[in-house]
Amino acid sequence: MIEETSVMQKTRELCQVILDEPNIRSIRERIDTFMEDEKTRAQYDGLVSKGQALQEKQQNATALTGEEIADFEQHRDALLKNPVARGFLDAQEELQQVQKTIQTYVSKTLELGRIPSEDELDGGCCGNSGCGCGH
């Protein structure tokens, strides 16, 4: 079990701040709306299955037919026109970006031993001679 430290306390506080953020609440609402919509979930799952089947065929060096590709594209276009599905897909992307940003910030802080500058967060040089950025 992780010992109660100021870092753990602040981490929980950060988590609460994240949950209280209006944008995060909006993301969660769109995900929840999708999860409650069985028809849209089935539409999404069907498209994922079709995509996986096509990918499997490609990995096995089996040529895809025009009909298979057209069928996939038709189902994809229909899914993207569904506002609940579109909201879910956008929410997933936004949530992944938030996670990536937080992870990058914390990782850079631990790597550098200090709070990183904006340049360092945006892929600029980290100041570490081992990073390959030219220092």
C-alpha positions in Angstrom: 0.0 0.0 0.0 1.2 3.5 -0.8 2.2 5.5 2.2 0.3 8.7 2.8 2.6 11.5 1.7 2.2 15.1 0.7 2.7 13.9 -2.9 -0.2 11.5 -2.6 -2.4 14.1 -0.9 -1.6 16.6 -3.7 -2.2 14.0 -6.3 -5.7 13.3 -5.0 -6.3 17.1 -4.9 -5.1 17.3 -8.5 -7.5 14.5 -9.4 -10.4 16.3 -7.8 -9.5 19.5 -9.7 -9.4 17.6 -12.9 -12.8 16.1 -12.2 -14.2 19.5 -11.3 -13.0 21.1 -14.6 -16.0 21.9 -16.8 -14.3 20.6 -19.9 -13.7 17.2 -18.2 -17.3 17.1 -17.0 -18.4 17.7 -20.6 -16.1 14.9 -21.8 -17.5 12.5 -19.2 -21.1 13.4 -20.1 -20.5 12.6 -23.8 -18.9 9.3 -22.9 -21.7 8.4 -20.5 -24.3 9.4 -23.2 -22.6 7.0 -25.6 -22.4 4.2 -23.0 -26.1 4.5 -22.3 -27.1 4.4 -26.0 -27.2 0.7 -26.9 -28.0 1.3 -30.6 -25.0 3.6 -31.1 -22.7 1.3 -29.1 -23.7 -1.6 -31.4 -23.1 0.6 -34.4 -19.6 1.5 -33.1 -18.8 -2.1 -32.1 -19.9 -3.3 -35.6 -17.5 -0.8 -37.2 -14.7 -1.8 -34.9 -15.3 -5.5 -35.8 -15.3 -4.7 -39.6 -12.1 -2.7 -39.2 -10.4 -5.5 -37.3 -11.4 -8.0 -39.9 -10.0 -5.9 -42.7 -6.8 -5.3 -40.8 -6.4 -9.0 -40.2 -6.9 -9.7 -43.9 -4.2 -7.1 -44.7 -1.8 -8.6 -42.1 -2.3 -12.0 -43.8 -1.5 -10.5 -47.2 -5.0 -11.0 -48.4 -6.2 -8.5 -50.8 -9.2 -6.4 -49.8 -12.1 -6.2 -52.2 -13.7 -2.9 -53.3 -16.9 -4.1 -51.8 -15.3 -4.7 -48.4 -13.7 -1.3 -48.4 -16.9 0.4 -49.5 -18.9 -1.4 -46.9 -16.5 -0.3 -44.2 -16.5 3.3 -45.4 -20.3 3.4 -45.6 -20.5 2.1 -42.0 -17.8 4.6 -40.8 -19.6 7.5 -42.5 -22.9 6.5 -40.9 -21.2 6.3 -37.5 -19.6 9.7 -37.9 -23.0 11.2 -38.8 -24.4 9.9 -35.5 -24.1 12.9 -33.0 -23.8 10.6 -30.0 -21.0 8.6 -31.6 -19.3 11.8 -32.9 -19.5 13.2 -29.4 -18.0 10.0 -27.9 -15.2 10.0 -30.5 -14.4 13.6 -29.9 -14.5 13.1 -26.1 -12.1 10.2 -26.3 -9.7 12.3 -28.3 -10.0 15.2 -25.9 -9.5 12.9 -22.9 -6.4 11.3 -24.5 -5.0 14.8 -25.0 -5.6 15.8 -21.4 -3.9 12.5 -20.2 -1.0 13.1 -22.6 -0.5 16.6 -21.4 -0.6 15.7 -17.7 1.7 12.7 -18.2 4.2 14.8 -20.2 4.2 17.5 -17.6 4.7 15.1 -14.6 7.3 13.0 -16.6 9.3 16.1 -17.5 9.2 17.3 -14.0 10.6 14.0 -12.6 13.1 13.8 -15.4 14.5 17.4 -15.0 14.1 17.6 -11.2 12.3 20.9 -11.7 9.2 22.3 -13.3 9.8 22.3 -17.1 9.5 25.4 -19.3 6.9 25.7 -22.1 9.7 25.0 -24.6 10.6 21.8 -22.8 7.0 20.7 -22.8 6.5 21.5 -26.5 9.3 19.1 -27.5 12.1 21.6 -27.1 15.4 20.7 -25.6 15.2 19.2 -22.1 18.6 20.3 -20.9 19.7 16.8 -20.4 22.8 15.8 -22.3 21.5 12.3 -22.9 18.3 13.3 -24.6 19.7 13.7 -28.1 18.4 17.3 -28.5 21.8 18.8 -29.2 23.1 19.7 -25.7 
